[in-house]
Amino acid sequence: MSAAQTVEIKGDESPNLTFTLQVGSSWSGGSRVPEPSITLDDLDKPEPETQLIQGETISPARPVPPGLAPGMQVKLVSEKAGEKVYAVIFSRNDEVLSGLTDFAIKYKVASAHFTGIGAIKDATVGWLDLTAKNYHPIHVDQQVEVLSIIGDVATFNGKPVVHAHMVLGKRDGSTVGGHLWEAHVNPTLEVFVSVDPIPLKKKLDDESGMKVIDPTQ
């Protein structure tokens, strides 16, 4: 014989669920046959798609490696009153922050702002801990939509620095975002960069450890 048992699951964020499990054993040909069993752990095994690793941090001074966006292509699409607008198009597997930095160096960008959309296969964004003067990384290990990438470019000690934030849309409709540290494109990312005629310079903010734009320079 088999016995039926009703189990109620209670959660903080979803309605209570009630279902019935068959437990026990059945008989076949005079022998006891164990029935399949499941555990509550089998009902919900989320993939490790977003990970905040305790103790792991990123320094605001972490260097950006060059040359990691070999498929990136650039086209000047507008030029008016000293402002130039470029379409910066990334291909599959290109790393975004590296590519934007390479673009700024190659085109001698001293002041710019940009926006973009697309899709990526993984990313690391960060949340700034002002007390510790570092970032807590948030790793996203799944295919996601780039709902928005926004940022600016200014120079520090004569070199362009890209500052970007990214908001990502996951397959269940939820979002995650933060300061961009790394993102790999799949299949494309379309960024439009407006290069301004008047340069902007950054200075080191001792309180936060960040390089911030100083409009007085």
N, C-alpha and C positions, 0 to 999 in steps of 0.2 A: 504494500500500500504506500501511497504517498500522502503527505500532509501539506496543507496550504497554510501559509503564514503571511499575514498582512504587515507590511513595513511602511512606516511614514517617515519621510525625510523632511527636515525643517532647515531652512536657510535664511540668512539675514537679508539676502538681496533678491530672492525669488520666491514665488508662492510655494506652499507646502505641497509635496508630491506624495501620492499614495499608490502603491502597486502591490501585487500579490506574487509571491514566490512559491514554487513547488519545492519542498524539501523532503528529505527522507530517501527511501529506496523503493524500487518496484521489483516484482518477481517475474522471471521469464524462464520457462522450462524447469521449474523447481529450484532455480538459483536466484540469489539476490543480486540485482543489477544496480549499482550506484547511479543515481541521476546526476546530470550536470549541475554544478553549483556555480554561483557567481557571488562576488562580494561587492559592496558598495563602491570600492575603489575602481571596479571595472566600469562603472557607470559614467565616470567623468575623469578622463585623463587628459587634461589640456596640454597642448604642445608648449615647449619652452620658447615662446615667441618673443616675449619681452622680459628682459632680465636686468634687475638692479642688483649688482653684486656688492654686498656689504664690504666696506674696507677698501674697495678699489676707487682710486681717484685719478683725475687728469689735471696736470698743471696748466694754468693759462699760458705758460711759456712753451708748451710742447711744440716742437717744430713741425711744419707741414712738409711731408716728403714730396719732391718734385717728380714729374714724369709718369704719373699713374693714370693719366687719361689720354692714351695714345689715339683713341678714336674721336676725340673732341674736334669739332669743326667750328669755325668762326666766320661770320659774314657781317659786314657793315650794312645796315639796313636804313639808316637815316643819319643825316648830318645837317644841323641847323643852329645858327647863332652860337657856334663854338661847342655845342653838345653833340656827341656821337653816340648812336645806339647800335649795339652789336647783338646779333643772334648767336648765342653760344650753345651749340647743340652737342650733347653727350651721347655716346653709343654704349652698347652693352658692355658691362664690366668696367667702364671708366669710373675712377674715383673722383667724386665731385669737388671736394675741397682742394685737392691737389690740382685739378684742372683749372679751377677758378683762379688759383694763385699763379699758375703758369701763364694763364691769359693776362693777368694783371701785370706780370713782369714783362712779357713779350711786347705788350702794347703800351708799356710805360704809363700805366694808369696811376694817377695821383689822387683821384677823387671820383667816386662812382657809387651808384646804387643799383640794385637788381631785384628782379622777381622771376619766378619760374614754376613750372609744373612738370609732372612726368611720373615715372614709376621706378622703384629700386628694389633690389633683392635683399639688402641688409643695410643696417646703419648703426652708428653710435652717435647718440646725441647726449647732451649733458645738462645738469641742473647746477647752477652756481651756488656754492656754499660760501657766503661772504665771510663767515667767521673763520673758516679754515683756509680761505683764499685758494680754493680749488674747485673742480667740477666733479660731481658724482655721475659717472656714465650710466646711460640707459641703452642697453643693447637690443636691437630689434632684428630678429633672425627669421624673417619671412618676407614674402613678396608683398609690398605695400604701395599704395598710391601716394605720390608726393602732392598733397593738397596745396602746399605752399612752401616755397623757399624764398626768403627775403634776406637782404643784407646790404652791406656797404663796403667800400674800399677806401682806405686812407693810408698814409705812409707813416712809418716809424723808423727813425734813423735812416731815412732815404729809401726804404724798401716798402713796397705795397703790402698791406695786411688785409686779408679778407675776413670779415666778421659776418657770419651767416646763422640764421635760425631756420629750422625745418619742422613742418607739421606733417605727420604721416597718417594715412587712413588705412586701417586694417580691414580684413575681410568681413568681420562682424560689425563694421560701422564705427567701432571705437577709434580713438585717435591717441597719438603719443607725439611729443615734440620736445624741442629744446635747442640748445646751442649745438651747431653742427660740428662734429669732429671727423666723421667718416661716413661715406655712403657709396655703395656700388650700384650702378645704373642697370636696369633691366626693364624694358628694352631701350628707353630713351628718356632724356631729361632736356627740356627746352627752357633756357634761361635767357632773358633779355636784359642786357647791361647798358645802363645810361652813364656814359663817361662825361663828367662835368669839366668845364674849362678852368675853374678855380680850384687849386689843390687844397687838400685837407691833411692836417698832420695830427698824429697821436702823441700822447704823453703817458708815462707810467703813473697809474694811480696807486700809491702806496697802500691805501686802506683796503683796496680790493685785490691788488695784485694784477689788475687788468691794464691793458693798453686802451685808453679812451681818447676819443676825438677832442682836441683842444681848438676851439674856433678862434681863439685869440692869436694863434700863430699864422 
